[in-house]
Amino acid sequence: MNAATRRARMSGVDTAWLRMERPTNPMMITGVLVLKARLDPARLKRLLRVRLLAFERFRQRPVGDAGDYWWEDDPDFDLERHVHRVALPRPGGKPELQDLVSDLASTPLDAGRPMWQLHLVEGYRRTRSALVLRVHHCYADGAALMQVLLALAAAGPKAPTRGQASAEPPGWLPWLGELTRASTGLFFELLQHPGKLIGYAQAGAAAMEESVRLLAMAPEPRTRLRGKLGLSKRVAWCEPLPLDAVKAVGRALECTLNDVLLAAAAGALRAYLVAHHDRVQGLEIRVVVPVNLRAAQAAEPLGNEFGLVFLTLPVGVADPVQRVRAVHAHMQALRHSSQPLFTLGLLDVAGQSPRLLQEQLVQLLGSHATAVMTNVPGPRRRLRLAGVEIEQPMFWVPQAGDIALGASILSYAGQVQFGLMADAGTVRDPERIAAYFAGEIGRLQEAAAWTGSG
């Protein structure tokens, strides 16, 4: 390593996401921003130099060294290698954009460079532009990237000033020192406050309970939503839906906004299976839902600080209102669960363990879920990027292990966006599921109106 090259040790969680990379499931977060007008490429690059590159991580690449992983400055960093201009084939509409995003989502990032790329799509719907962003998950989670988007937006918060990278720690000694300090501190804390022992014991019991619960989960039922993965992805999204209308359904049914959105997603998956003449009676599937655990004033703006919960979706329930009630019950059961903290800790340990052990863990967790489903509240106001209004944002997190399907729900400026990313050989037509989601919201609106009038 060049003496002038700065290094910082990668966290266990970030290492875990880096090592989850597979040809069949690249560990990229893929985002699409549909813009209301044409975007000037020169102005975009100026913005990226000032605001995006203020996050020093986007100038760094992950490197492995004798089992340890580090963030290392790219000595040959060049923004031009990361920003590309592409034109859609005619007629340049939504199907052509979805095809392009599908191709990019199937293409791994270059591990020899900082692992992110931005494609400026010109001529979308003739007078508009779109941006396709791909970032490896080891760089940041969805909540962190939302803050990056706000930093890029014209009225967003300022990006952090680049600081000095931490000095290179000598091997495993810092980890041992931190563990020793933490253990010593805990010992004296318990001497001074013995009552806290009960709390720690309860936390340990909760962690044990979660580990037993995860191990005891039955494998997922066999459906066409699961299968052997290939190398190609397909993405699709529906047109934005009015957020106030969805909130009104929740009020009428005395449930939360999340209950309504997740029930609509379950209904869309049900409709897709029924359209293929599959048996759905009594069917329940699990989805992995990321839960943001980042502190409001987190010292590190990037990285991964989220846990996971396994949520049961009642796909077998035909009545849309009863499906909302069932989702609500499942959500309530998870409300005080320690699953998010437990899985975050599990990922941290996995990232510091031998790679084989991590792969077995990911395989185990993946066998207990059919899909990854994110539900993120986005900005309430419309944002502008390099002077152009963002009309519709969408993003998808990767699907780890053998999971073939990812669904994304994102609110933005009074609207709800729903999209899917799927293994192309398993779910060949995700656009049908996206269309069914919009239809399920319509059914719930009708049911809520009927409930209110009754």
N, C-alpha and C positions, 0 to 999 in steps of 0.2 A: 504494500500500500504506500502511495506517495505520502511523504511526511506532511505535506500541506493539505492533504485531503482530510476533512473533518468527518468524524463518526459519532453516532449516538446509538446506544443499545436499543434494540426493538423490544417492545413489551411482549409478554407471553401471549396475550390475546391477539395482538397484531401478527405475531409469528404464526399462531395457529391458523389465521386466515390466509397468510401467505402460503403455508404448506398444504392447504386444502385444494390448491389448484389442480384441476384435472383437465385433460383434453375434452372430456364430455361435459364438464361444468366449469368453465373459466370463472375465477372468483372476481368478477368485475361488477361494479355498480354501473348500470347503463342508464343515462338520462337523456330526455329529449325536451328541448324548449322550442315550441312553435312561436315564431315572432310575427308581429302584425304587419311588418314592412321589411324591405330589404335592409340587411345589415352591412355596414361598411367594413371590409376586412381589415383595413389599416387601423381604423378606430378600435376595432375589437382587440387587435394585438396590443395596442397601446394600453388599453384597459387591463389586459391580462398581465402585462409587465408590471404595472403599478399595483394592482390589487391581488391577482392570483398568486404571483410570485413573491408577494409579501409573506405568504405562508411558505416558509423555507422547505417544508416537506416536498413541495412540488418540484424542487430542484434536486431532490435526492432519490436514490435508487436503493432497493433492499439488496443486501449481499449476505451470503452465508460464509462462515469461517469456522471450521472445526466444530460444527454443531451449534454454534452461536449465530445469531442474526443481528444485523446492524442497519442503521440508516446511514448512507454514505453520500456525500456530495458528488454529483456527476461532474467531473472536471471538464467535460466537453459539452455541457448543457447548451442547447440551442432551441429556443422557442419554436423555430420554424419546423423542427422535427416533430412537434407535438400538435401543431395547428394545420389543418388541411382544408382545402376548398373542394367541394364536389358539386356536381350538377345532377339533378334527377333526370332519368329518361322521361320522355313524353308519355302521358300528359302531365306528369309532375304533380300528381295528387297524393292523397293519403295512402292508397295501396303501394305506390312507388316508394314513398317515404318509409312505410312499414317494412318493405323488402330490404331497403338499405340498412335500416336499424337492425333487422334480423341478421344480415350478413356481418355487420360490425359486432353484434353481440356474440357471434360464433367465432370471432377471430381473437385469439389471445393477444395480450399486450407484450411488447418486447421487454423481457426481464433484464436486459443489459442497459436500459435507460430508465429514467423515472417513469413509473408505470401508469401513465395517463395520456389520453389523446382527446382532441376536440376536432370535430368535423363541422365546418360551416357549409350547410346545404343551401345552395342558391336556386332560385326559380321555383320554390315550392308554391303551388297554386298560383303560379305566374308572378305574383307581386309580393310574395312573402319569402321569409328565410326560416331556417330551422337550425338549431345547434344540437349535435349529438355528442355527449360527453361520456367517456369511459374512464373509470378510475378503479384501480385494483382495491379490493375491500380492505387490504392490510393498511391502506393509507387513511381511511376514514369510514365511519358508518353513515347511515342516512341522515341522522340528526346533525352530525358535523358538516356534511356536505350542504345541508340546508343553510347553515351559517355561512358557508363559502358563497352560496348563491346570493345571500343577502349582502355580503361584502362586495360582490360584483355589481349588484344593482345600484342604480344611480343614487338612490336615497338610502342605501343600506349602511350599516355600520362600517367603520374603517377596518381594514384588515390589520392584523397584528404586525408590528414592526419585527423584521427578522432579527433574532438574537443570535448569540454565539452558541454553537453546538456544544453539548456537554463533553467534557474530556473523556477519552476512551478508558473505560474501566478495566482493571486488570483481571480478565477472565471471570470466574465465578465468585471471587471474593466479595464484591459489593452485595451480591444476593445473599451470601452467608452473613455478612455484616448486618444487612437490613433485617434478616430473620432473627439474628441474635438480639439486636436492639428491640425489635418488636416483642420478643419473648420476655426479655428483661423488664421492659416497660409494663407488660401485662402482669408479670409477677408482683411488682411493687404496687401496681394499681389494685390488685386483688387484696394485698396486705392492708392497704389503706381503706378500701371499700369492699369488704368481703361479700356484701349483698349483691354485688355485680356478678358474682359467680353464678347465681341463678340465671341471670340473663344470658351469660355465655353458654351455660349448659342448655338453655332453651334453644339458643341459636344452633348449637351443635346437634341437638335432637331434630330440629327442623331440617337441617341439611341431610341428616341420615334418612329422615322420612322422605325427602324429595328423591334421594338416590334410590331408595327402595321402590318408590312409585315409578320412576323412570325405567328401572330394570324390569318391573312387573308389567309394563305396558304390553298388550298384545300387539303383534305385528299388524300393519295396516291391511285392510281387505283388498283383494285383487280387483282392480277396476281398470278401465282403459286409460285412466289418468296416471297410471304407473306402468313402467316397462323398461326394457333395456335401452340405455341412452346411446344416442349417436353423437355426431360432431356438429350438428346444425341446430340453431335455435329459430323459433318463430315468435314475433311479437305482434301485438294488436292492442288497440285501445278504442274506447267508445268516445263519442262527442261529450263535452262537459254537461253535467246535469246541475240544476239549481239547488244549492245547498239548503236554502230556506225551506224548500218543499220537502226535503228529506228530514230536516229538523221537525217540521210539522207532523210528519208520520210518527216520529219518536214521541212527541208530546201526546198525540192522540192515543198511542198504544202504551203510554207510561213506561217507555223504555228509553235508552240512551241513543244518541246518534250512532255510536259504534255498533250497538245491537242491530240497528236497522241496516247499516252498510254490510256488516258481516252476514246477516241473514239473506240479504240480496245476493251476496256472493255465493252463499250456499245454494240459493235457488237457481242461480245461473249454472252452477255445476250440475245440479239435478236436471235442469232442462236439457243440458248437453248430453247427459247419459241417457235420458229418456228418448231424445231424438235419435240416438244410436240403438234404441231398443234394448238397452241394458236394464237389468233388474236393479231397482233402487229401494224397494220396500224394506224399511227398517235400517237402511244404510246410514252409517255414521263414519266420517273420515276425520282425521286430525290434520290440522295445519299448524306450522310453526310460526309464531307471531313474535317479532322482535319487540323488546320493551326498553325504551331509553332510560338509562341509569346515570346519565351525565349530570353533574351538579350544574346549577344555574350559572355560576361563575367558575367554570372549569379552567384550570391553569393551562392545560393543553387543548388548543382548539380543535385538533384533529385526533386521529386514532379511533379506537373502538371501545365504547363503554356502554354496552347494552347486553341485556340478558334475553332469554327465550322462554316462552311458555308454549305448551302444547294445548291447543284449543280444539274441542270437538265441534264439528259442524254437522247439524242434523239434516243431511242431504235427503234422507228418506221421508221427511215430513213434507206432505204435499201442500197443506194449507199455509199460505204465506204469513198469516198472523201467528199461527201456532209455531211456525219456524222462528219468528222473532222471539217469542216467549221462551223457546228452548235455548236459543243462543244467549238470551239474557240470563237464564239459569246457569248455563255453563260459565259465562263471564263472572257471575257472582261467586261461583265456587272458586274461581281463580283470583278473586279480588285481593285476598290476604295471603296468597301463595308466596312462598320464598323461592319458587322456581327461577325467576329472573336472576336473582343474586347467586343462586346455586349454579346455574348454567354459565354465568359470567366467570365465576371462580373456576368452574370445570374447564372452560376454554383457556383460561390463564395457565392452569396446571398442564393442560394438554400441549400448549405451545412451548413449555419448558421440559417436556418429556420426550422420550425417543419417538421418532416419527411413526414407527409401526404402531405404537400405543395410541397415538392421536388418530391414525387412520381407522383403527378398530372402533374407537369412540365415535367418530363421525359416521361410520357405517351403522353402528348401533342406533344412534339418534335418527339417522335418515330412514331407517326401517320402520320408525314409529310415526311417520308423517307422509301425507300425500302431496302437500304443497307448502311453500313459504308464502305468507300473506302479510304485507305491510299495510299499516293504516296510519298515515302521517298528516297532522294538521300543518298546512302550509301558510304562507303569508295571507293576511286578510285583505290586503290592498294589492292593486296591480303594480308590478315592478317593471322597470325599464332597464334594458341592458344595452350599453353603448348607444343610448339615445333612442332605442326602439322598444316598444311595449311588448312584454311577454304575454302572449295570448293564452297558451296552454302548456303547462309543464307536466312531464311524466317521468317516472324512473322505476327501475326494477333492481332489486338486490339479487345476488346469485343464489342458485339452489345447490346446497352442498350435498355431497354423497351421491346417492342414486335418486334424489328427488327430481322429478321431471317438470314441475309446474311452479311458477311464481306469479302471484297476483299482487297488484299495487293499487291502493286507494289513497288518493291525495286530494286534500281540499286546497283551493286557491281562489282568492278574490271572489268569494260567494258562490263558488262552483265546486263540484266534485268530479274528479277524474278517476276512471277505472281502466286498468290495463293488465295485460298478461304477457308473460314470457314462458315459452314451453319448448321442450324438446320436440324438434320437428317431426321425428318419427313416431312419437307417442301421441301428441296432440297436434294433428296436422292443420287444424282450422281454429286457432284460438280466437279469431275474430267473431266466431259464432257465440262463444262464451261471453265476450264483451258485449255483444248485442243482447244476449239474454239478461245480462246484468241491468241494462237500461230498462228492459221489459219488466223485470222483477221490481224495480223501483216504481214503475207505473202501476203494477198490481197492488203494491203496498199502499200507494196513494189512494187508490180506489177503495181498498179495504178500510183504510183509516177514515176516509170520508163516510163510509157506510157505518163504521163504529160510532163516529161522532154524531151522525144523524139519528142513530138508534138510541 
